[in-house]
C-alpha cells in the first residue's frame, strides 16, 4: 500500500506507472462480522453502539471482474446506511450478500463472513477489468453507489428500476470505507478538481439522492418559486436539498433542531427556518396517537414564513415521526417525496388530506447514473458545495458512525483511508479560492 500511496502523492506518476504497480494481497477495511449479527439483540436502536460492531481488518483484495475497477481509496464518508449496517437494522446486511452471491459465480465473491462497508469514495483507479474503456489506471475519481446488472429491460429507462439494483457497500461487499474498493466502472465519475480527497468523497450518496428526490422528474421535479419544506435541513441529506432549492430558485423552509443548525441554514442562504425543538412541536401524543392540532400549528407557522402559502414539496426522510405532519401541510396538488425513514418505517397519516386534496406521495431511492453525474457536475462547477464538518481516521470509523447514529454531527463526516492528512488532492487552487468560504461552511460552525 505504501508504493501505491507514494505513486498517488508523486506529481509525475503516469497512467502506465499506475498500471505497473503491484497490487497488495490484502488491505485494511472497515467491516462487520457475520458471527456478530445478533450482538445487539433485544436492545433499542438508540442503545446499539457502532463502535462495538465495526472493525478494521486486513482483508484479501477481491478478484477483478468484467466491467469493474479497483480503486485506491484516499477518503470516504459515513452515511446512515453505514449506521444501519453497523447496528444490523432493519435487517443484517449479510442477507443481502447471500442473495447477491447466488446470482452468478462472479457475484459469489460478495458472500463472505465479513462485509466491507461504505458507499462513498474519492481515489485513484488502479486496475480495470475487461470491457472497461472510459476509465484507466491513474484516473482520479469519485464513485456513486448504484450497483446494477442491467440485464433486464426494466432498468434501461431508469436504472433504479432494474430488478438487480443494489446499493454498493450496503447491499454489496467491498465498499468504500477501506484502502481499496471494488466498483463497477459505471459507478465512476470525475473527482472535482478544486476539492480535497475528503471533501470530494463526502457528497456522493447524499448529493445524488437529494438531486433525484428534489430536482429530477423521477422525484419532485422542483421548479422556480416552489416552497420546499426540508426536514433536517442542516443534515447530510437536507443540506444538499437546501442548496438545490436555493440554486434552483425555490424557497426552502428549513426545519432544524437547534440554534446551531439554524445558523448553518442561514449561512447557506436560507431565510425561512423553523427550530422544531425551540418551538416545541410534538406531532405524537404518545406511541400510538398523533396530534392533529400540532399539524395545524405547524402549517400555520409555515404560512407565516411564506406569506400565507402552503408548501409545494415536502422533502421527507425522517419517516414515522414527521410523515403525518408532512402530508397535512402540503398544498393541494402538492408532493411529498420520501427517500428514508430514519425515525421509523411504519408511517401513519390521515388519508383524507391526501386523496381529497389530490396530493402525491413519491418514493425516491438514490439516483441513476445520469442523475448522479449531473449532481457531481454541479459540485465540480462550484454550484453546490460539500457539507463536510469533521473528518475521522479509518480506525475511528466506529466513532464516526456513532456520532451519525446519535445525530451529534453536522452535514457529513468524512473518513481518511489512504490519505495521510486532510487537505490533500486539490488540483485547481484558483477555483478553490473562489469557493473556500462555502467549502468550509460546515467546518466553521
C-alpha positions as CSV (number, residue, x, y, z in Angstrom):
1,X,0.0,0.0,0.0
2,X,2.9,2.3,0.6
3,X,4.0,2.0,-3.0
4,X,0.5,2.9,-4.2
5,X,0.3,5.9,-1.9
6,X,3.7,7.1,-3.0
7,X,2.6,6.9,-6.6
8,X,-0.6,8.9,-5.9
9,X,1.3,11.6,-4.0
10,X,4.1,11.9,-6.6
11,X,3.3,14.7,-9.1
12,X,4.6,12.9,-12.2
13,X,3.2,9.4,-11.9
14,X,1.8,8.3,-15.3
15,X,-1.1,6.0,-16.2
16,X,1.5,3.4,-17.2
17,X,3.2,3.7,-13.8
18,X,-0.1,3.1,-12.1
19,X,-0.8,0.1,-14.3
20,X,2.6,-1.3,-13.4
21,X,2.1,-1.2,-9.7
22,X,2.0,-4.5,-7.9
23,X,-1.3,-4.9,-6.1
24,X,-1.1,-6.0,-2.5
25,X,-2.5,-9.3,-1.3
26,X,-4.6,-7.5,1.4
27,X,-5.8,-4.1,2.5
28,X,-7.3,-2.5,5.6
29,X,-11.1,-2.2,5.6
30,X,-13.9,-1.3,7.9
31,X,-16.1,-4.5,8.4
32,X,-18.9,-6.0,10.3
33,X,-18.7,-9.7,11.1
34,X,-21.4,-12.3,10.3
35,X,-21.0,-14.1,13.6
36,X,-21.8,-10.9,15.5
37,X,-25.1,-10.1,13.7
38,X,-27.0,-10.9,16.9
39,X,-24.8,-8.9,19.2
40,X,-27.4,-6.2,19.8
41,X,-30.4,-8.5,20.1
42,X,-33.0,-7.1,22.5
43,X,-31.6,-3.6,22.6
44,X,-33.4,-0.5,21.4
45,X,-31.9,1.2,18.3
46,X,-30.5,4.1,20.3
47,X,-28.7,1.7,22.6
48,X,-26.8,-0.1,19.8
49,X,-23.2,1.1,19.6
50,X,-21.4,1.1,16.2
51,X,-18.1,1.3,18.0
52,X,-18.6,-2.3,19.2
53,X,-19.6,-3.8,15.8
54,X,-17.3,-2.0,13.4
55,X,-13.8,-3.5,12.9
56,X,-10.7,-2.5,10.9
57,X,-9.4,-5.7,9.4
58,X,-6.9,-6.8,6.9
59,X,-8.9,-8.5,4.1
60,X,-7.9,-10.0,0.7
61,X,-8.0,-7.9,-2.4
62,X,-11.1,-9.2,-4.4
63,X,-10.9,-10.7,-7.8
64,X,-11.5,-8.1,-10.6
65,X,-14.3,-9.0,-13.0
66,X,-15.5,-7.6,-16.3
67,X,-16.8,-4.1,-16.2
68,X,-15.2,-3.5,-12.8
69,X,-12.5,-1.3,-11.4
70,X,-10.2,-1.5,-8.3
71,X,-9.8,1.9,-6.8
72,X,-7.2,3.1,-4.2
73,X,-9.4,4.9,-1.7
74,X,-8.0,8.2,-0.4
75,X,-11.1,9.1,1.5
76,X,-14.6,8.0,2.2
77,X,-17.5,9.1,4.4
78,X,-20.2,7.8,6.7
79,X,-23.8,7.6,5.6
80,X,-26.8,6.5,7.5
81,X,-26.8,3.2,5.6
82,X,-23.4,2.5,7.3
83,X,-25.1,3.1,10.7
84,X,-27.9,0.6,9.7
85,X,-25.2,-1.9,8.7
86,X,-23.3,-1.4,12.0
87,X,-26.4,-2.0,14.2
88,X,-27.9,-4.7,12.0
89,X,-31.1,-2.8,11.3
90,X,-33.6,-3.2,9.9
91,X,-32.0,-6.5,8.9
92,X,-28.5,-7.8,8.8
93,X,-26.8,-6.9,5.5
94,X,-25.4,-10.4,5.3
95,X,-28.8,-11.4,3.9
96,X,-28.2,-9.0,1.0
97,X,-24.7,-10.5,0.4
98,X,-26.1,-14.1,0.4
99,X,-28.8,-13.3,-2.1
100,X,-26.3,-11.4,-4.4
101,X,-23.9,-14.3,-4.1
102,X,-26.5,-16.6,-5.7
103,X,-26.8,-14.5,-8.8
104,X,-23.6,-15.8,-10.6
105,X,-20.2,-17.3,-10.0
106,X,-18.8,-13.8,-10.1
107,X,-21.1,-12.3,-7.5
108,X,-20.3,-15.3,-5.2
109,X,-17.3,-13.2,-4.2
110,X,-19.5,-10.9,-2.2
111,X,-20.9,-13.6,0.1
112,X,-18.3,-13.6,2.8
113,X,-18.3,-13.9,6.6
114,X,-17.3,-10.2,6.7
115,X,-18.8,-7.2,5.0
116,X,-16.6,-4.3,3.9
117,X,-19.0,-1.3,4.2
118,X,-19.1,2.2,2.8
119,X,-21.0,3.8,-0.1
120,X,-18.7,6.8,-0.9
121,X,-15.1,7.2,-2.1
122,X,-12.7,9.5,-3.7
123,X,-9.5,7.9,-5.0
124,X,-7.4,6.7,-7.9
125,X,-8.2,3.9,-10.3
126,X,-5.6,1.1,-10.0
127,X,-7.0,-1.6,-12.4
128,X,-9.9,-2.0,-14.7
129,X,-11.5,-5.3,-15.9
130,X,-12.3,-6.5,-19.4
131,X,-14.8,-4.2,-21.2
132,X,-13.8,-1.0,-19.4
133,X,-12.8,1.7,-21.9
134,X,-13.8,5.0,-20.3
135,X,-11.5,4.8,-17.3
136,X,-7.9,3.7,-16.7
137,X,-5.2,3.4,-14.1
138,X,-4.3,6.8,-12.6
139,X,-7.7,8.4,-13.2
140,X,-8.8,10.5,-10.1
141,X,-12.4,9.6,-9.4
142,X,-15.4,9.6,-7.1
143,X,-17.9,6.8,-7.1
144,X,-21.7,6.9,-6.7
145,X,-23.3,3.9,-5.0
146,X,-25.6,2.4,-7.6
147,X,-24.6,-1.1,-8.4
148,X,-26.8,-2.5,-11.2
149,X,-26.6,-5.6,-13.5
150,X,-28.7,-4.1,-16.4
151,X,-29.6,-7.5,-17.9
152,X,-33.3,-6.8,-17.6
153,X,-35.2,-4.4,-19.9
154,X,-36.8,-2.9,-16.7
155,X,-33.6,-1.0,-16.0
156,X,-33.0,0.6,-19.3
157,X,-35.3,3.5,-19.0
158,X,-34.3,4.2,-15.4
159,X,-31.6,2.1,-13.9
160,X,-33.1,2.4,-10.4
161,X,-35.9,0.2,-11.6
162,X,-33.6,-2.7,-12.5
163,X,-34.6,-5.8,-10.5
164,X,-30.9,-6.3,-9.7
165,X,-30.3,-2.7,-8.5
166,X,-28.3,-2.6,-5.3
167,X,-26.5,0.0,-3.1
168,X,-22.8,-0.6,-3.2
169,X,-21.2,-1.0,0.2
170,X,-24.6,-1.7,1.7
171,X,-26.2,-4.5,-0.4
172,X,-22.8,-5.4,-1.9
173,X,-19.4,-6.1,-0.5
174,X,-16.0,-4.3,-1.0
175,X,-17.3,-0.8,-0.1
176,X,-15.5,2.5,0.2
177,X,-14.6,2.6,3.9
178,X,-11.3,0.9,3.1
179,X,-7.9,1.4,1.4
180,X,-9.1,-0.4,-1.8
181,X,-12.7,-0.7,-3.2
182,X,-14.2,-2.8,-5.9
183,X,-16.8,-0.9,-8.1
184,X,-18.5,-1.2,-11.4
185,X,-17.0,1.1,-13.9
186,X,-20.3,2.8,-14.4
187,X,-20.2,4.0,-10.8
188,X,-17.2,6.2,-11.6
189,X,-17.3,10.0,-12.1
190,X,-14.5,12.6,-12.3
191,X,-13.2,13.9,-9.0
192,X,-14.0,17.7,-8.6
193,X,-10.6,19.3,-9.1
194,X,-11.0,22.1,-6.5
195,X,-11.7,19.7,-3.6
196,X,-9.5,17.7,-1.3
197,X,-9.9,14.0,-1.2
198,X,-12.2,14.0,1.9
199,X,-14.3,16.9,0.6
200,X,-14.8,15.1,-2.8
201,X,-15.7,11.9,-1.1
202,X,-18.4,13.4,1.1
203,X,-21.2,14.4,-1.3
204,X,-21.7,11.3,-3.4
205,X,-24.6,9.4,-1.9
206,X,-26.5,12.2,-0.2
207,X,-25.9,14.7,-3.1
208,X,-27.2,12.3,-5.7
209,X,-30.1,11.2,-3.5
210,X,-31.2,14.8,-2.9
211,X,-30.9,15.6,-6.6
212,X,-33.2,12.8,-7.7
213,X,-35.6,13.3,-4.8
214,X,-36.0,17.0,-5.3
215,X,-34.8,18.1,-8.8
216,X,-35.3,15.2,-11.1
217,X,-38.5,14.4,-12.9
218,X,-38.2,11.0,-11.2
219,X,-38.7,12.8,-7.9
220,X,-40.5,16.0,-7.1
221,X,-39.5,17.9,-10.3
222,X,-38.9,21.1,-8.3
223,X,-39.3,24.4,-10.2
224,X,-38.6,28.1,-9.6
225,X,-40.8,29.6,-6.9
226,X,-41.7,26.4,-5.2
227,X,-42.0,26.4,-1.5
228,X,-40.0,23.4,-0.3
229,X,-40.2,22.1,3.3
230,X,-36.9,20.4,4.2
231,X,-36.7,18.2,7.3
232,X,-33.2,18.1,8.9
233,X,-32.1,20.9,6.6
234,X,-28.6,21.1,8.0
235,X,-28.0,17.3,7.9
236,X,-26.4,15.0,5.4
237,X,-29.4,14.9,3.0
238,X,-31.1,18.1,4.0
239,X,-28.0,20.3,3.5
240,X,-27.9,19.3,-0.2
241,X,-31.7,19.7,-0.6
242,X,-31.4,23.2,0.8
243,X,-28.6,24.1,-1.6
244,X,-30.6,22.6,-4.6
245,X,-33.7,24.7,-3.6
246,X,-31.7,27.9,-3.3
247,X,-29.7,27.2,-6.5
248,X,-32.9,26.4,-8.4
249,X,-34.9,29.5,-7.4
250,X,-37.1,27.7,-4.9
251,X,-37.9,28.8,-1.4
252,X,-36.6,26.4,1.3
253,X,-38.4,26.2,4.6
254,X,-35.7,24.6,6.7
255,X,-36.7,22.5,9.7
256,X,-33.9,22.1,12.2
257,X,-33.4,21.1,15.9
258,X,-31.1,23.7,17.3
259,X,-29.8,27.3,17.0
260,X,-26.5,26.0,15.7
261,X,-28.2,24.1,12.9
262,X,-30.4,27.1,12.1
263,X,-27.2,29.2,11.7
264,X,-25.9,26.7,9.2
265,X,-29.0,27.1,7.1
266,X,-28.7,30.9,7.3
267,X,-25.1,30.7,6.1
268,X,-26.3,28.6,3.1
269,X,-28.7,31.5,2.3
270,X,-32.0,30.2,3.7
271,X,-34.3,32.7,5.4
272,X,-37.3,30.6,6.4
273,X,-36.3,28.5,9.3
274,X,-38.2,26.5,12.0
275,X,-36.4,25.2,15.1
276,X,-38.8,22.4,16.0
277,X,-37.3,22.0,19.4
278,X,-37.3,25.6,20.3
279,X,-40.9,25.9,19.1
280,X,-41.9,22.7,20.9
281,X,-43.5,20.7,18.1
282,X,-44.6,17.2,19.3
283,X,-46.5,15.5,16.5
284,X,-47.3,12.4,18.6
285,X,-49.3,12.5,21.8
286,X,-48.0,9.0,22.7
287,X,-46.6,6.0,21.0
288,X,-49.8,5.2,19.1
289,X,-51.6,8.6,18.6
290,X,-50.6,11.6,16.6
291,X,-51.7,15.2,17.4
292,X,-53.5,16.9,14.5
293,X,-53.5,20.1,16.5
294,X,-49.8,20.2,16.2
295,X,-50.0,19.6,12.4
296,X,-52.2,22.7,12.2
297,X,-49.9,24.7,14.4
298,X,-47.0,23.7,12.2
299,X,-48.9,24.6,9.0
300,X,-49.8,28.0,10.4
301,X,-46.1,28.6,11.2
302,X,-45.1,27.7,7.6
303,X,-47.6,30.1,6.2
304,X,-46.2,32.9,8.4
305,X,-42.9,32.3,6.7
306,X,-44.2,32.0,3.2
307,X,-46.6,35.0,3.0
308,X,-49.6,32.8,3.5
309,X,-48.7,29.9,1.1
310,X,-48.6,26.2,1.8
311,X,-45.6,24.1,0.7
312,X,-45.5,22.7,-2.8
313,X,-43.0,20.0,-1.9
314,X,-42.0,18.2,1.3
315,X,-38.5,16.7,1.3
316,X,-39.2,13.7,3.6
317,X,-36.7,11.4,5.2
318,X,-37.4,11.2,9.0
319,X,-40.5,9.0,8.3
320,X,-42.7,7.9,11.2
321,X,-42.1,10.9,13.4
322,X,-43.0,13.5,10.8
323,X,-44.9,11.9,8.0
324,X,-48.4,12.7,9.2
325,X,-47.5,16.4,9.5
326,X,-45.8,16.3,6.1
327,X,-49.0,15.1,4.4
328,X,-51.1,17.6,6.2
329,X,-49.1,20.7,5.5
330,X,-48.6,20.1,1.7
331,X,-50.7,22.3,-0.5
332,X,-53.5,20.9,-2.6
333,X,-51.9,19.1,-5.6
334,X,-48.5,19.1,-3.9
335,X,-45.9,16.4,-3.5
336,X,-44.5,14.6,-0.5
337,X,-41.3,12.8,-1.7
338,X,-39.6,10.4,0.6
339,X,-36.3,8.5,0.5
340,X,-35.9,7.2,4.0
341,X,-37.4,6.6,7.4
342,X,-34.7,7.2,10.0
343,X,-37.3,7.6,12.8
344,X,-39.3,4.5,11.8
345,X,-40.7,2.8,8.7
346,X,-44.3,2.4,9.7
347,X,-45.7,5.8,8.5
348,X,-49.2,7.0,9.6
349,X,-51.1,9.8,8.1
350,X,-54.7,10.9,7.6
351,X,-55.6,9.8,4.1
352,X,-58.3,12.4,3.8
353,X,-55.7,15.1,3.5
354,X,-54.1,13.1,0.7
355,X,-56.9,11.9,-1.6
356,X,-59.3,14.8,-1.2
357,X,-56.5,17.4,-1.9
358,X,-55.0,15.4,-4.8
359,X,-51.6,15.2,-3.2
360,X,-48.9,12.8,-4.3
361,X,-46.5,10.6,-2.3
362,X,-43.5,9.8,-4.3
363,X,-40.9,7.2,-3.3
364,X,-37.3,8.1,-4.2
365,X,-34.2,5.9,-3.8
366,X,-30.7,7.0,-4.5
367,X,-30.2,8.0,-8.2
368,X,-29.5,6.6,-11.6
369,X,-26.0,7.2,-13.2
370,X,-27.2,10.2,-15.2
371,X,-28.7,11.9,-12.1
372,X,-25.6,11.1,-10.1
373,X,-23.4,12.5,-12.9
374,X,-25.4,15.7,-13.0
375,X,-25.3,16.1,-9.2
376,X,-21.5,15.6,-9.3
377,X,-21.2,18.1,-12.2
378,X,-22.8,20.8,-10.1
379,X,-20.2,20.1,-7.4
380,X,-17.4,20.3,-10.0
381,X,-18.8,23.6,-11.2
382,X,-19.0,25.1,-7.7
383,X,-22.7,25.5,-7.8
384,X,-23.3,23.0,-5.0
385,X,-20.7,22.6,-2.2
386,X,-19.6,19.8,0.2
387,X,-21.1,19.9,3.7
388,X,-18.2,18.2,5.4
389,X,-18.0,19.2,9.1
390,X,-15.4,16.7,10.5
391,X,-13.0,14.0,9.4
392,X,-12.0,10.8,11.1
393,X,-9.3,8.3,10.5
394,X,-10.2,4.8,9.3
395,X,-9.6,3.4,12.8
396,X,-12.1,6.0,14.1
397,X,-15.0,5.0,11.8
398,X,-16.9,3.4,14.7
399,X,-16.9,6.7,16.5
400,X,-17.9,8.5,13.3
401,X,-20.9,6.1,12.8
402,X,-21.8,6.5,16.5
403,X,-21.9,10.3,16.1
404,X,-24.1,10.0,13.0
405,X,-26.4,7.5,14.8
406,X,-26.8,9.9,17.7
407,X,-27.2,12.9,15.4
408,X,-24.2,14.6,17.0
409,X,-22.8,15.7,13.6
410,X,-23.5,18.5,11.2
411,X,-23.7,17.8,7.4
412,X,-21.4,15.0,6.5
413,X,-18.5,13.4,8.3
414,X,-15.5,12.1,6.3
415,X,-13.1,9.3,6.8
416,X,-9.4,9.3,5.6
417,X,-8.4,6.0,4.1
418,X,-5.0,6.2,2.3
419,X,-4.8,10.0,2.5
420,X,-2.2,10.7,5.3
421,X,-3.8,14.0,6.2
422,X,-6.7,16.4,5.3
423,X,-6.4,19.0,2.6
424,X,-4.6,16.8,0.0
425,X,-5.6,16.2,-3.6
426,X,-6.6,19.7,-4.7
427,X,-5.7,20.3,-8.3
428,X,-7.4,23.6,-9.0
429,X,-6.4,26.1,-6.4
430,X,-7.7,29.1,-8.3
431,X,-11.3,27.7,-8.4
432,X,-11.0,26.6,-4.8
433,X,-10.1,30.1,-3.6
434,X,-13.3,31.4,-5.1
435,X,-15.5,29.0,-3.1
436,X,-13.4,28.5,0.0
437,X,-15.9,30.0,2.4
438,X,-18.7,27.8,1.1
439,X,-16.5,24.7,1.1
440,X,-15.7,25.3,4.8
441,X,-19.2,26.5,5.8
442,X,-19.9,23.4,7.9
443,X,-16.5,23.3,9.4
444,X,-16.7,26.8,10.7
445,X,-19.9,26.5,12.7
